[in-house]
């Protein structure tokens, strides 16, 4: 259908530009909003009972934000922060709702175009870092590369998904190109000099390594071999470059501001207990000495008990929904990648505020997109008539 191609085009362009988020709204934001609006207007969106569960939990999170907004010390800051959160939830709904029609094939396409966009960003970033490409001062923050992101701590984790995607393709097809791209994306994570991003990547790879496969064969020994080569190559490059070695040594040690972060987190947890409804979205930087650098402490402080509870419920539900798809012989690897990346991002959240990471919400949406490779022309009719049923014949895998 022409309408589907239009919606798909907006989504794929959004993925290609997903690394350019230096401005708000970013191009990826506008494209996803457009795709969601088109899907609704053209009736190419559908919600199963499973999706409605996720929407219900997120609605609870919206309620927590709405209530706490009324308690914000800086009302405009609270409203602005809440609007961004609301937009991200709406785009999650749009991607999953359209994904109910195109299913795993859409999830795979999103991952592919996201990776293409990440490839060009990583290539330029590494070229800039090693002075192969002329640099721009705006691409750095505190001598750490951030490119088109606002912070190196967001730049680094952005490449965890394409890294795992390449690892999955190496595991399945064993082609040299995928291994070269794997090295490229690992390099992009490393030069962010974000300790949380490094931990994110290591945990994501470790989780992906231990997840069950449909075909056991020698996949584990194969992954071990390729990861060993990556580790040796990265170590050799770092040891041979004095600048790299110095930066890694400095970043691996305790930083002067770490104690301030921990103190801010402790204050956030304490104030959250005192103010169970929260202090308002976006108020951490205003009411605390510095931001907590912990998404869970931040949400507890800003959105109260309901905000923290609904967020945790949503993340747990997402992992459960995603894990149910591991059995697929055709698309199981897509959901194993998503599961591992989400776990890595969840851990990352203990050190960085991840709530407004666009790429995190993309992966969260991928996890909820159902299995199957064919679209069902009747799905839009289900949406229009408000039915809770679906025709499953066209969705079942061969």
C-alpha positions, -999 to 999 in steps of 0.1 A, spaced: 0 0 0 12 35 -8 2 47 27 24 20 42 54 30 21 49 66 32 49 56 69 78 33 65 98 60 47 93 84 76 103 57 101 134 47 81 145 83 76 140 88 114 164 59 120 190 72 96 190 106 114 187 92 149 222 102 158 215 139 152 199 151 184 218 182 192 187 203 187 151 198 200 130 188 184 155 168 164 148 156 128 143 121 141 116 134 165 97 152 138 98 122 115 86 98 141 58 122 151 48 124 114 49 86 110 27 82 141 2 108 129 0 92 94 -4 57 109 -34 70 129 -50 91 101 -45 63 75 -57 37 100 -25 16 97 -21 11 134 -33 -17 157 -31 -26 193 -32 -61 206 -40 -70 242 -3 -74 248 4 -39 236 -25 -25 256 -8 -38 288 24 -18 280 2 13 272 -16 9 305 16 8 325 29 39 306 -4 56 312 3 52 349 38 68 344 21 97 325 -3 102 354 27 103 378 43 129 357 11 149 354 5 150 391 41 159 400 41 187 373 16 206 395 42 205 424 71 217 403 91 247 416 99 259 381 66 252 363 78 259 327 108 236 332 85 209 345 61 213 316 89 212 290 105 181 305 71 164 307 63 172 271 95 154 260 87 124 281 52 123 267 65 126 231 88 96 236 59 75 250 37 85 220 64 75 195 68 42 214 30 37 209 33 47 172 61 23 164 46 -6 183 11 0 169 24 1 133 47 -28 142 16 -49 149 9 -48 112 44 -54 98 58 -73 128 93 -87 129 101 -75 94 96 -39 106 118 -46 137 146 -59 115 143 -30 91 144 -4 119 175 -21 133 191 -21 99 185 16 91 195 26 127 228 8 120 233 25 87 229 59 104 252 48 132 278 36 107 283 71 92 283 87 126 309 63 140 331 66 109 331 104 112 336 103 149 366 80 148 381 100 119 377 132 139 392 117 170 423 105 152 425 138 132 419 121 99 389 144 94 389 181 103 371 185 136 346 210 150 348 222 186 311 216 189 317 179 185 336 177 218 326 182 254 354 184 280 378 170 254 355 139 249 338 134 216 301 137 214 295 145 178 258 153 172 247 144 208 246 167 238 268 145 259 294 118 254 275 97 279 247 95 253 270 92 223 286 60 236 255 40 244 239 49 211 263 24 194 255 -6 217 225 -17 195 245 -17 162 274 -34 180 251 -63 191 234 -63 157 268 -69 140 276 -95 166 243 -113 158 251 -112 120 286 -124 126 272 -153 146 247 -162 118 265 -154 86 302 -152 95 311 -125 70 341 -103 73 322 -71 66 301 -76 97 332 -82 118 348 -50 105 317 -30 114 316 -47 148 351 -33 154 340 2 142 311 3 166 331 -9 195 357 17 187 329 44 188 318 33 222 354 33 235 362 68 223 332 82 241 353 77 273 320 71 292 325 45 319 288 38 320 288 32 282 317 8 285 298 -11 313 267 -10 292 284 -26 262 301 -53 283 269 -63 301 249 -63 268 275 -86 251 276 -108 282 238 -111 283 236 -118 246 263 -145 250 243 -165 276 208 -162 261 193 -194 247 194 -202 210 171 -222 188 202 -238 172 229 -245 197 257 -258 174 290 -241 180 276 -205 183 292 -200 217 327 -209 207 323 -187 176 312 -157 195 341 -162 220 366 -163 191 353 -131 175 351 -112 209 386 -123 217 399 -108 185 380 -76 193 395 -74 228 430 -80 215 427 -55 187 413 -28 211 440 -34 237 467 -32 211 455 1 197 451 16 231 486 5 242 502 19 211 486 53 213 498 74 243 469 98 241 444 70 241 462 53 270 463 84 291 426 91 286 416 56 293 437 56 325 422 89 337 386 79 329 390 44 345 399 61 378 375 78 403 366 113 392 365 144 414 327 148 408 318 112 417 313 120 453 290 149 444 270 125 422 266 100 450 256 127 475 230 140 450 216 105 445 213 100 483 195 134 486 171 124 457 162 91 474 157 109 508 135 136 493 115 110 474 105 94 506 95 127 521 75 138 490 57 106 477 41 125 448 74 138 436 89 173 432 81 177 395 96 167 361 130 183 353 134 197 388 165 177 398 190 203 384 171 231 401 164 217 435 195 194 440 231 204 439 237 185 407 216 160 387 216 126 404 231 108 373 208 79 382 175 76 363 158 57 391 168 82 418 157 110 395 123 96 388 117 88 424 126 124 433 107 140 404 77 117 399 73 99 433 65 63 441 40 59 413 66 71 387 93 47 399 69 18 402 54 22 368 88 26 352 101 -6 368 70 -25 358 73 -13 322 110 -24 320 102 -58 335 72 -63 313 93 -53 282 120 -79 291 93 -106 296 76 -98 263 109 -97 245 121 -131 260 89 -148 247 102 -143 211 136 -160 215 121 -193 201 117 -179 166 142 -195 142 139 -166 117 137 -135 140 148 -147 174 182 -131 171 165 -97 167 148 -100 201 178 -115 218 197 -84 207 170 -61 220 168 -80 253 206 -77 258 207 -40 248 178 -32 272 195 -49 301 227 -29 293 207 3 292 189 -6 325 223 -9 342 235 22 325 206 40 341 222 36 376 249 60 365 233 83 338 198 97 333 184 75 304 148 86 304 151 109 274 174 88 253 156 85 219 175 53 210 165 36 242 128 41 235 134 28 200 148 -5 214 120 -6 239 95 -4 210 114 -31 191 110 -55 220 72 -52 219 68 -56 181 52 -91 176 68 -121 157 60 -127 121 71 -115 87 40 -107 67 15 -79 70 -22 -84 74 -44 -61 54 -72 -67 79 -54 -52 109 -65 -17 101 -101 -29 100 -96 -43 135 -84 -9 146 -113 9 130 -140 -13 144 -124 -14 178 -122 -51 179 -98 -70 202 -93 -99 178 -67 -103 151 -63 -125 121 -33 -146 128 -29 -167 96 -7 -142 78 14 -136 109 24 -172 117 60 -181 109 66 -209 84 
